[in-house]
Amino acid sequence: MSSQALDEIKIGGLGASRKRVEDNRFIRGKGNYTDDITLPGMLHMEILRSPLAHARIKSIDASKAWDIPGVHLVLTGEMMATRNLAWMPTLSYDTQAVLATDKVRFQGQEVACVIADDPYIAKDACEAIDVDYEPLPVIVNPQQAVTEDAPVIRDDKDGQRDNVIYDWEVGDKAGTDRAFEQADVISRLKLHYPRSHPSPIECCGSIADFNRATSKLTVYMTTQAPHIIRAAVALVAELPEHMIRIISPDIGGGFGNKVPVYPGYVCSILASILLERPVKWIEDKSGNLISTGFARDVYLDGEMALRRDGKILGVRIHTDADHGAFFSDAQPSKFKIGLMHSAFAAYDISAAHLTARGTYSNKAPGGVAYRCSFRVTEAMFFQERMIQAAADDLGMDQAEFRRVNFVRDEDFPHRTPFGFLLDSGQYAKCLDVGLKAIGYEDFRREQAEARKKGRLLGLGISTMTEPLGAGNSREYDILGIKMFDSAELKVHMTGKAIVRTGARTQGQGHETTWAQIVSHELGIPADDVIVEEGDTDTAPFGMGTYASRSTPVAGAAVSMVARKIRAKARKLAAHLLEVSEEDVEWELGRFYVRSAPDRGVTIQECAMAAYSNMPDGMEPGLENTAYYDPPNLTWPFACYIVTVEVDPETGVWDVLKMVAVDDCGVRINPMIVEGQIMGGLTEAYAMANMQFITFDADGNCVGSNYMDYLLPSAWETPGFELHSEVVTPCPHHPIGAKGIGECAAVGGPAAFVNAVLDALSGTGVRNIDMPLLPDRVWEAITYRRDVSGAPPVRSDD
């Protein structure tokens, strides 16, 4: 027996720009989404939402809805309460109303739902429900929430006498105070990171199918975390987990929006149990924008202690987080403000202190990590906006200020002042690559010449390092469940394989890249590996896909289970080659005898032997499962540099050039990585330039449709120049990968904002809150003042 090592790129292994296999069905319109599924006898559900942000419910009259032909059931909060389902737990140890009972707490809150023969009858019946509301005072920001006369929004909770959810702090207060006493210059900045919405193409939805004969509940659902949803449903519906099956079919985008449990899911499940028929609920666009998980809505009050030579001595950060009516963040349990304290991780700062306060308001529950690892987007935005302000206060070059304070290559591993451990990086090199690509010195000269002619050019830099792969069980859990992940691998006797994981793709390309990891570890061609996810009856337990956990945790699990398979295959190879296991060596795709390299067997031959010629005492088959508990977070780094021109007459700004340098460790599929970066930068541009959801004084959601909340098309989106020459493998990840899915959306916004403010340098303007709409930029230029975007706004704006 003899064979030769395989060419990894040719078989679609690590580093191959393999086309996404899932696209074969998507581009042909053959995707299988929740709304594509039709079950026999299926009914349809629609939700009645509150038009008011804060009001007591005096009465609900659903009699006219019941009288409409085709209506099978009308659910109200009172009916839910009789089954102990009026309230449900959130992922942050709070409670959330399923259907309102005592009062509504935000515009768009679920008040009742109707189940009918089709969605049109159900919608008509919802409009026939008469709700008598008594309006109450409204709160739309944290400052209003903590005033003495503020109404208590969560008066349903025992002992809740105000609107404060938590006060949390981390860092060294005493050491930070000493740093500020030694400072030559203290730089200060206040800003608001506004609400933004993931706005996936596919809205939320579910089909609940309860089979009375078997007591089995099957739910088709647009969820990024099927196993967590199963656990939540078991708690809420009081059904045993093994009798609940969650199936997450193809997902039309998630971005964090499809992690939480929403009231519509619970209502459809109860309706199916009561009616013993499948019940489908598909959310409409307005419902999605007005009621499902928002992101951001955090206020920063930051200070930086500086030496005149540019060295950062210490940082103070206070954040106020507006969580809306319910505290429903999906984040690790012990970190009340997520991983906000990852700020300044890339900078060598000896002392830092962060305080955070969370408050309720009369807005939809917020804080979902929109393409962000648990508030890291806010942390990096605050960091880079403060870095620019500090450099300006010192009169120091933006790039040089960063270079002076970066963690140096030789200082890894590096412990941040907030306690994180960074394992590797080449921060200065990334910055240098970006500066060269943007033509930094030439642009500065061009900028100075343009200013003499009245043209406003600006250059913005944003560098970031994002903690990814939350999951080490020492520190990370959600609702007490540790954040590990899993993979199951079966190699059939013909050498073909199937991988199942506890993750759930919604655009990351798992069906493509997981196969490439198997190919890298075993030498099985990627085309011979099928990937399945999203079915709790077949997939091993996992925490789902969000916060860039895919490659750092689930991808690592795929690698580890493949290595378990390879270890057993080595024993089979020794048996086939009639040598001891110690004499067997491995190269991609084959085992061979150390002393006779031409004598070898392929992984496929080992797979056949696992079913036909295994040694005595060995179990048949070639399959295994791995649960991966990461030893640490991974820390990709990126540098984003933008040049812009601002029209002083209109406030309109255009991107001239955008350069991205991403060091995400080993790249599994370079083409998919580039796609992730492009998508993230597009979202970053949208957040900085056009996406605006806010609230007026009455709590009306301004921007609850796509005529007001703008999504960038190819026409508006600027071009991006990507650079991949900096590669720093993660030392503790099985294949050296760090993750990439969120980096550009995390680090990109500050680059655009910094560029516009750089164009306005000399005007005295320190901040314009995102989005930098033309009227805001014009106001800042004309009146030489900062412009806030914090709510409330005038409803006629």
FILOLO-351148 format. One record per residue (C-alpha): residue in three letters; x, y, z. Coordinates in steps of 0.02 Angstrom, whole numbers, padded with zeros to 5 digits, always signed. Each point is the difference from the previous one (the first is absolute). Layout:
% residues N
ALAXYZ...
This chain:
% residues 797
MET+00000+00000+00000SER+00065+00174-00044SER-00064+00175-00026GLN+00057+00180-00007ALA-00038+00152+00105LEU-00138+00112-00066ASP+00005+00182-00055GLU-00106+00086+00132ILE-00055+00145-00109LYS-00056-00118-00139ILE-00109-00103+00118GLY-00078+00157+00075GLY+00091+00005+00166LEU+00065+00145+00104GLY+00043+00152-00105ALA-00105-00051-00151SER-00118+00134-00068ARG-00134-00130-00023LYS-00168+00062-00063ARG-00139-00008+00129VAL-00091-00163-00025GLU-00160+00069+00077ASP-00011+00130-00138ASN-00047-00136-00123ARG-00175-00002+00072PHE-00014+00183+00049ILE+00038+00073-00172ARG-00127-00119-00076GLY-00137+00050+00120LYS+00004-00172+00082GLY+00036+00054+00177ASN-00115-00072+00132TYR-00054+00138+00118THR-00128-00006+00139ASP-00131+00086-00106ASP+00027-00129-00139ILE-00063-00139+00114THR-00183-00051-00009LEU-00069-00136+00114PRO-00168-00089-00017GLY-00138+00092+00092MET+00112+00149+00034LEU-00076+00160+00073HIS+00072+00175+00000MET+00033+00123+00141GLU+00009+00189+00002ILE+00045+00114+00145LEU-00088+00157+00059ARG+00127+00129+00059SER-00020+00151+00111PRO-00004+00170-00086LEU+00054+00082+00164ALA+00168-00007+00088HIS-00066+00001+00178ALA-00181-00026+00048ARG-00105-00097+00123ILE-00117-00128-00078LYS-00173+00034+00065SER-00087-00133-00104ILE+00016-00111-00154ASP-00156-00044-00098ALA+00034-00139-00125SER-00182-00049-00032LYS-00004+00071-00177ALA+00158-00093-00044TRP-00074-00165+00060ASP-00152+00029-00112ILE+00102+00011-00161PRO-00017-00161-00104GLY+00164-00095-00008VAL+00062+00055+00172HIS+00045-00147+00111LEU+00077+00083+00152VAL+00032+00171+00076LEU+00134+00008+00134THR+00016+00142+00125GLY+00115+00027+00147GLU-00138-00048+00119MET-00021-00168-00087MET+00188-00026+00000ALA+00005+00037+00186THR-00121-00142+00038ARG+00133-00117-00071ASN+00145+00091+00084LEU+00061+00060-00170ALA-00032+00186+00010TRP+00183+00028+00044MET+00157-00090-00054PRO+00183+00005+00054THR+00127+00098-00103LEU+00181-00046-00034SER+00054+00128+00132TYR-00095-00072+00149ASP-00142+00126-00021THR-00181-00032-00048GLN-00090+00058-00156ALA-00185+00009-00037VAL-00059-00123-00131LEU-00166+00091-00020ALA-00029+00156+00103THR-00113-00018+00151ASP+00014+00151+00115LYS+00070+00128-00122VAL+00100+00023-00159ARG+00179+00059+00020PHE+00055+00041-00178GLN-00077+00041-00167GLY-00021-00162-00095GLN-00015-00110+00153GLU-00103-00158-00026VAL-00176+00020+00072ALA-00099-00142-00080CYS+00012-00123-00143VAL-00123-00085-00116ILE+00012-00173-00078ALA-00101-00023-00159ASP-00011-00095-00163ASP+00113+00122-00090PRO+00106+00152+00049TYR-00120+00124-00080ILE-00147-00055+00106ALA+00113+00002+00153LYS+00057+00178-00038ASP-00178+00060-00026ALA-00050-00080+00164CYS+00143+00087+00091GLU-00068+00167-00061ALA-00171-00047+00070ILE+00069-00016+00177ASP-00045+00151+00106VAL+00130+00048+00132ASP-00036+00140+00122TYR+00165+00083+00050GLU+00035+00127+00136PRO+00157+00096-00055LEU+00144+00015+00124PRO+00156+00111+00002VAL+00136-00059-00119ILE+00188-00022+00023VAL+00114-00008-00152ASN+00177+00021+00070PRO+00101-00042+00156GLN+00003+00178+00062GLN-00190+00004+00009ALA-00001-00173+00078VAL+00095+00053+00157THR-00088+00164+00040GLU-00091+00007+00166ASP-00173+00012-00077ALA+00030-00136-00133PRO-00141-00128-00011VAL+00055-00176+00045ILE-00012-00098-00161ARG+00022-00173+00076ASP-00125+00019+00142ASP-00044-00183-00031LYS+00162-00051+00088ASP+00002-00019+00188GLY+00118+00124+00079GLN+00032+00099-00160ARG-00018+00180+00059ASP+00092+00087-00141ASN+00057-00029-00179VAL+00177-00056+00037ILE+00040-00178-00053TYR+00180-00008+00059ASP+00153+00098+00053TRP+00158-00091-00050GLU+00184+00039+00001VAL+00165-00079-00047GLY+00182+00053+00006ASP+00115+00086+00123LYS-00082+00159+00065ALA+00140+00048+00118GLY+00136-00029-00129THR-00099+00098-00130ASP-00023+00145+00121ARG+00189+00004+00027ALA+00029+00000-00188PHE-00112+00153-00020GLU+00093+00089+00140GLN+00161-00022-00099ALA-00074+00055-00168ASP+00064+00149-00097VAL-00158+00005-00106ILE-00174-00071+00031SER-00104-00031-00155ARG-00189-00017+00015LEU-00136-00056-00119LYS-00186-00031+00012LEU-00101-00087-00135HIS-00147-00113-00036TYR+00008-00159-00102PRO-00178-00004-00067ARG-00116-00146-00018SER+00027-00101-00156HIS-00096-00148-00063PRO+00067-00160-00080SER-00146+00006-00124PRO+00027-00172-00079ILE-00082-00031-00168GLU-00103-00138+00079CYS-00100+00054+00152CYS-00029-00112+00151GLY-00123-00143-00013SER-00048-00170+00064ILE-00112-00149-00037ALA-00052-00094+00156ASP-00066-00175-00024PHE-00058-00093+00157ASN-00046-00182-00025ARG-00120-00052+00137ALA+00019-00185-00042THR+00188+00001+00032SER+00009+00155+00114LYS+00141+00058-00114LEU+00018+00186-00038THR+00091+00044-00162VAL+00038+00182-00034TYR+00072+00065-00162MET+00080+00165+00045THR+00114+00139-00062THR+00122-00020+00144GLN+00188+00016+00010ALA+00006-00107+00158PRO-00116-00152-00015HIS+00057-00090+00157ILE-00015+00154+00110ILE-00174+00030-00070ARG-00045-00181+00040ALA+00054+00024+00180ALA-00099+00162+00013VAL-00156-00080-00076ALA+00015-00145+00122LEU+00001+00124+00144VAL-00142+00106-00066ALA-00114-00135-00070GLU+00040-00124+00139LEU+00038-00139-00124PRO+00149-00117+00019GLU+00144+00042-00115HIS+00004-00170-00084MET-00178+00030-00059ILE+00045+00165-00083ARG+00081+00010-00171ILE+00062+00168-00065ILE+00039+00005-00185SER+00086+00154-00068PRO-00009-00009-00190ASP+00089+00122-00114ILE+00011+00171+00081GLY-00011+00160-00100GLY+00121+00097+00109GLY+00013+00011+00188PHE+00138+00116+00061GLY-00055-00034+00181ASN-00182+00045-00031LYS-00050-00183+00002VAL+00082-00051+00163PRO-00135+00052+00126VAL-00164-00085+00039TYR-00141+00110-00065PRO-00182+00001+00058GLY-00058-00056-00172TYR+00090-00166+00024VAL-00084-00032+00167CYS-00173+00048-00065SER+00012-00113-00152ILE+00055-00145+00110LEU-00144+00023+00123ALA-00123+00019-00144SER+00059-00163-00078ILE-00016-00091+00166LEU-00177+00068+00026LEU-00060-00028-00179GLU+00101-00158-00036ARG+00043+00069-00171PRO+00158+00079-00071VAL+00005+00190+00023LYS+00110+00112-00107TRP+00054+00175+00050ILE+00100+00106-00123GLU+00044+00174+00058ASP-00020+00149-00116LYS+00136+00130-00029SER-00076+00134+00111GLY-00024-00125+00140ASN+00180-00052-00016LEU+00068+00177+00001ILE-00111+00064+00140SER+00004-00145+00124THR+00144-00122-00022GLY+00175+00012+00072PHE+00086+00164-00030ALA+00184+00034+00029ARG+00104+00139+00078ASP-00092+00149+00082VAL+00145+00032+00116TYR+00067+00166+00065LEU+00184+00032+00034ASP+00082+00121+00119GLY+00186-00033-00021GLU+00161+00076+00065MET+00180-00037-00044ALA+00154+00045+00103LEU+00146+00047-00114ARG+00183+00046+00009ARG+00056+00137-00118ASP+00108-00123-00096GLY-00159-00095-00048LYS+00003-00143+00125ILE-00171-00050+00066LEU+00010-00018+00189GLY-00179-00048+00040VAL-00179-00005-00061ARG-00167+00028+00085ILE-00160-00052-00086HIS-00179+00015+00059THR-00139-00071-00106ASP-00187+00014+00014ALA-00090-00140-00092ASP-00182+00020-00051HIS-00071-00176+00001GLY-00179+00040-00041ALA-00148-00073+00093PHE+00082-00167+00041PHE+00179-00051+00034SER+00017-00129-00137ASP+00181+00010-00056ALA+00077-00159-00065GLN+00167+00006+00088PRO+00108-00094+00126SER-00087+00001+00168LYS+00137+00080+00106PHE+00030+00149-00115LYS-00146+00120+00019ILE+00060+00116-00138GLY+00069-00140-00107LEU+00184+00012-00044MET+00005+00190+00001HIS+00157-00015+00104SER+00092-00069-00152ALA+00027+00184-00044PHE+00182+00051-00018ALA+00059-00180-00002ALA+00118+00039-00145TYR+00080+00143+00095ASP+00131-00016+00137ILE-00090+00090+00141SER+00042-00035+00181ALA-00162+00053+00083ALA-00182+00008-00051HIS-00169+00004+00085LEU-00172-00024-00076THR-00169+00030+00080ALA-00164-00045-00082ARG-00181+00030+00040GLY-00145-00084-00087THR-00174+00073+00000TYR-00174-00042-00060SER-00091+00111-00123ASN-00160-00004-00104LYS+00085-00073-00152ALA+00014-00174-00073PRO+00125-00107+00094GLY+00175+00038-00062GLY+00178-00060+00017VAL-00001-00145-00122ALA+00175-00019-00069TYR-00024+00061-00179ARG+00150-00076-00088CYS+00098+00030+00159SER+00077-00105+00137PHE-00102+00059+00150ARG+00014+00192-00007VAL+00174-00003-00075THR-00061+00111-00143GLU-00039+00137+00125ALA+00166-00029+00090MET+00102+00018-00158PHE-00099+00150-00060PHE+00023+00089+00166GLN+00184-00048+00002GLU+00040+00067-00172ARG-00102+00157+00018MET+00090+00035+00165ILE+00168-00038-00080GLN-00031+00128-00137ALA-00059+00132+00125ALA+00153-00030+00109ALA+00120+00014-00146ASP-00083+00163-00051ASP+00013+00067+00178LEU+00187-00039-00001GLY+00023+00070-00175MET+00074-00168-00047ASP-00011-00097-00163GLN-00142-00127+00005ALA+00105-00145-00063GLU+00150+00039+00108PHE-00108+00014+00157ARG-00065-00176-00031ARG+00173-00069-00038VAL+00072+00073+00161ASN-00133-00086+00104PHE-00024-00167-00089VAL+00043-00162+00088ARG+00166-00050-00079ASP+00027-00167-00086GLU+00126-00055+00130ASP-00119+00038+00145PHE-00120-00143-00038PRO-00082-00079+00093HIS-00069+00164+00067ARG-00116+00024+00147THR-00118+00149-00022PRO-00043+00115+00145PHE-00173-00080+00002GLY+00072-00175+00017PHE-00012-00073-00176LEU+00149-00100-00064LEU+00052+00036-00180ASP+00105-00138-00075SER+00071+00067-00164GLY-00002+00143-00124GLN+00097+00114-00116TYR-00090+00163+00027ALA+00130+00122-00063LYS+00026-00102-00159CYS-00186+00005-00040LEU+00000+00189+00024ASP+00152+00020-00112VAL-00078-00105-00138GLY-00158+00106+00009LEU+00093+00166-00001LYS+00100-00051-00152ALA-00155-00059-00092ILE-00095+00160+00034GLY+00149+00109-00048TYR+00002+00085+00169GLU+00135+00132-00022ASP-00058+00047-00174PHE-00179+00018+00058ARG+00049+00113+00145ARG+00087+00115-00123GLU-00150-00004-00116GLN-00114+00036+00147ALA+00098+00155+00048GLU-00002+00067-00178ALA-00186-00035-00020ARG-00042+00095+00159LYS+00078+00156-00073LYS-00129-00014-00140GLY-00148-00028+00117ARG-00009-00188-00027LEU-00019-00108+00155LEU+00095-00164-00009GLY+00016-00118+00147LEU+00088-00160+00048GLY-00063-00117+00134ILE+00088-00147+00082SER-00078-00136+00104THR+00096-00145+00073MET-00082-00137+00100THR+00029-00166+00081GLU-00156-00100+00036PRO-00017-00139+00129LEU-00083-00145-00091GLY-00055-00175+00043ALA-00076+00030+00171GLY-00008-00172+00074ASN+00132-00043+00127SER-00105-00074+00138ARG+00095+00086+00139GLU-00080+00165-00044TYR-00133-00016-00134ASP-00177-00065+00007ILE-00175+00052-00052LEU-00136-00043+00126GLY+00126-00111+00087ILE+00038-00101-00158LYS+00185+00000-00040MET+00046+00068-00170PHE+00093-00147-00076ASP-00045-00070-00170SER+00001-00167-00086ALA+00025-00100-00158GLU-00043-00177-00053LEU+00091-00082-00145LYS-00044-00163-00087VAL+00111-00073-00136HIS-00095-00129-00101MET+00081-00159-00063THR+00021+00078-00173GLY+00102+00142+00074LYS-00137+00131-00017ALA-00043+00096+00158ILE-00135+00099+00088VAL+00030+00136+00131ARG-00132+00062+00120THR+00029+00146+00119GLY-00094+00095+00134ALA+00029+00161-00095ARG-00123+00071-00127THR+00054+00091-00157GLN-00096+00148-00063GLY+00122+00057-00133GLN+00170-00041+00074GLY+00028-00145-00120HIS+00011-00144+00125GLU-00052-00128-00131THR+00155+00049-00096THR+00131+00037+00132TRP-00037-00142+00122ALA+00031-00121-00143GLN+00165+00088-00034ILE+00055-00026+00181VAL-00039-00186-00015SER+00096-00003-00163HIS+00148+00084+00086GLU+00000-00124+00144LEU-00039-00162-00095GLY+00039+00028-00182ILE-00178-00042-00053PRO-00045+00114-00147ALA-00116+00139+00058ASP-00127-00049-00132ASP-00016-00168+00089VAL-00052+00080+00164ILE-00179+00050+00036VAL-00041+00122+00141GLU-00164+00001+00097GLU-00057+00123+00134GLY-00156+00068+00079ASP-00098-00155+00053THR+00004-00037+00187ASP-00049-00181-00032THR+00157-00034-00101ALA+00129+00133+00044PRO+00106-00012+00158PHE-00035+00132+00132GLY+00072+00170-00038MET-00026+00182+00046GLY-00036+00059-00177THR+00078+00128-00114TYR+00023+00181+00054ALA+00139+00110+00070SER+00122-00073-00128ARG+00000-00167+00090SER-00003-00104-00160THR+00184-00024-00041PRO+00073+00030+00173VAL-00113-00129+00086ALA-00105-00105-00120GLY+00138-00004-00131ALA+00122-00055+00135ALA-00120-00140+00049VAL-00003-00059-00181SER+00189-00004-00001MET+00009-00094+00165VAL-00127-00133-00049ALA+00094-00027-00163ARG+00157-00030+00100LYS-00092-00130+00105ILE-00049-00087-00162ARG+00180+00009-00061ALA+00062-00078+00162LYS-00112-00152-00026ALA+00043-00007-00184ARG+00183-00010+00048LYS-00036-00161+00097LEU-00091-00069-00151ALA+00147+00048-00111ALA+00121-00090+00115HIS-00109-00154-00011LEU-00010+00009-00190LEU+00187+00032-00019GLU+00042-00134+00129VAL+00112+00114+00103SER-00011+00076+00172GLU-00094+00165+00018GLU+00162+00086+00052ASP+00072-00040-00172VAL-00142+00088-00093GLU+00021+00178-00063TRP-00132+00118-00073GLU-00002+00118-00146LEU-00152+00076-00077GLY-00117-00139-00054ARG+00110-00149+00042PHE+00090-00097+00134TYR+00168-00080-00042VAL+00135-00104+00080ARG+00138+00109+00069SER+00138-00114-00063ALA-00085-00031-00168PRO-00091+00158-00059ASP-00064-00084-00158ARG-00101-00121+00107GLY-00158+00090+00048VAL-00190+00001+00007THR-00121+00141-00035ILE-00127+00066+00122GLN-00134-00075-00112GLU+00078-00173+00016CYS+00000+00022+00188ALA-00183+00047-00006MET-00043-00159-00094ALA+00102-00102+00125ALA-00100+00076+00143TYR-00150-00096-00066SER+00085-00153-00075ASN+00173-00034+00070MET+00021+00076+00172PRO+00125-00077+00123ASP-00062-00110+00142GLY-00074+00100+00144MET-00035+00158-00101GLU-00177+00066-00018PRO-00059+00009-00181GLY-00034+00166-00084LEU+00094+00164-00020GLU-00097+00135+00091ASN+00015+00109+00153THR-00058+00158+00088ALA+00102+00142+00074TYR-00053+00137+00121TYR+00119+00147-00006ASP+00022+00113+00149PRO+00122+00135-00058PRO+00144+00042+00119ASN-00012+00185-00043LEU-00081+00124-00116THR+00077+00030-00170TRP+00055+00177-00044PRO-00001+00049-00184PHE+00065+00174-00040ALA-00045+00121-00137CYS+00044+00171-00064TYR-00128+00097-00103ILE+00045+00165-00083VAL-00122+00113-00094THR+00021+00160-00098VAL-00150+00112-00033GLU-00051+00167-00073VAL-00133+00104+00088ASP-00105+00130-00092PRO-00004+00151+00118GLU-00156+00068-00084THR-00109-00155+00023GLY+00085-00112+00128VAL+00003-00144-00124TRP+00158-00105+00013ASP+00071-00124-00124VAL+00125-00139+00028LEU+00153+00021-00109LYS+00090-00159+00052MET-00018-00135+00132VAL+00140-00120+00047ALA-00020-00151+00114VAL+00142-00102+00074ASP-00065-00152+00096ASP+00108-00121+00098CYS-00119-00142+00042GLY+00132-00135+00018VAL-00007-00148-00118ARG-00132+00023-00135ILE-00101-00157-00035ASN-00077+00067-00160PRO+00076+00166-00059MET-00148+00038-00115ILE-00128-00020+00140VAL+00109+00107+00114GLU+00001+00138-00130GLY-00188-00012-00015GLN-00021+00014+00187ILE+00111+00155+00004MET-00093+00080-00146GLY-00168-00031+00083GLY+00060+00066+00167LEU+00071+00159-00077THR-00163+00029-00092GLU-00094-00011+00165ALA+00128+00113+00083TYR-00024+00130-00137ALA-00189-00012+00019MET+00009+00026+00188ALA+00113+00150-00021ASN-00091+00080-00145MET-00184-00042-00013GLN-00080-00121+00123PHE-00103+00092+00130ILE-00130-00071+00118THR-00051+00116+00139PHE-00149+00052+00105ASP-00100+00156+00031ALA-00057+00062+00170ASP-00156-00110-00008GLY+00103-00156-00032ASN-00050-00014-00183CYS+00132-00098-00096VAL+00068+00112-00137GLY+00078-00109-00134SER-00109-00154+00009ASN-00004-00023-00188TYR+00127-00013-00139MET-00044+00170-00071ASP+00067+00079+00159TYR+00123-00133+00060LEU+00111-00011-00152LEU+00094-00153-00057PRO+00148+00030-00116SER-00013-00061-00177ALA+00145-00028-00120TRP-00026+00179-00059GLU+00038+00082+00168THR+00129-00123+00064PRO+00180+00055-00031GLY+00135-00114-00065PHE+00116-00087+00124GLU+00183-00046-00021LEU+00042-00154+00103HIS+00172-00055+00061SER+00041-00172+00069GLU+00189-00002+00013VAL+00005+00005+00190VAL-00033-00173+00074THR+00027-00036+00184PRO-00062-00176+00044CYS-00093-00021+00164PRO+00116-00108+00108HIS-00139-00093+00090HIS-00124-00031-00142PRO+00019-00171-00083ILE+00028+00074-00173GLY+00059+00173+00052ALA-00158+00091-00054LYS-00068+00151+00094GLY-00166+00040-00084ILE-00052+00141-00116GLY-00190+00011-00019GLU-00028+00156+00104CYS+00165+00093-00004ALA-00040+00122-00139ALA-00171+00044+00072VAL+00083+00024+00170GLY+00148+00106-00051GLY-00066+00083-00157PRO-00122+00131+00066ALA+00131+00101+00094ALA+00108+00014-00155PHE-00139+00087-00097VAL-00046+00115+00144ASN+00182+00043+00036ALA+00026+00044-00183VAL-00145+00122-00003LEU+00054+00081+00163ASP+00178+00011-00064ALA-00068+00097-00149LEU-00082+00118+00125SER+00159+00024+00103GLY+00026+00180+00051THR-00187+00034+00021GLY-00004-00051+00183VAL-00118-00145-00036ARG+00048-00154+00102ASN-00147-00113-00033ILE-00147-00031-00114ASP-00105-00149+00052MET-00032-00135-00128PRO-00071-00007-00126LEU+00091+00149-00073LEU-00149+00060-00100PRO+00032+00150-00112ASP-00105+00117+00108ARG+00102-00045+00154VAL+00165+00028-00088TRP-00065+00164-00072GLU-00057+00055+00174ALA+00170-00041+00073ILE+00089+00098-00137THR-00117+00148+00003TYR-00016+00022+00189ARG+00169-00075+00048ARG-00074-00113+00132ASP-00021-00182+00041VAL-00161-00081-00058SER-00090-00131+00104GLY-00114-00133-00071ALA-00068-00060+00166PRO-00190-00017+00019PRO-00125+00075+00015VAL-00014+00082-00170ARG-00143+00102-00068SER-00125-00117-00081ASP-00013+00114-00152ASP+00189-00002-00035
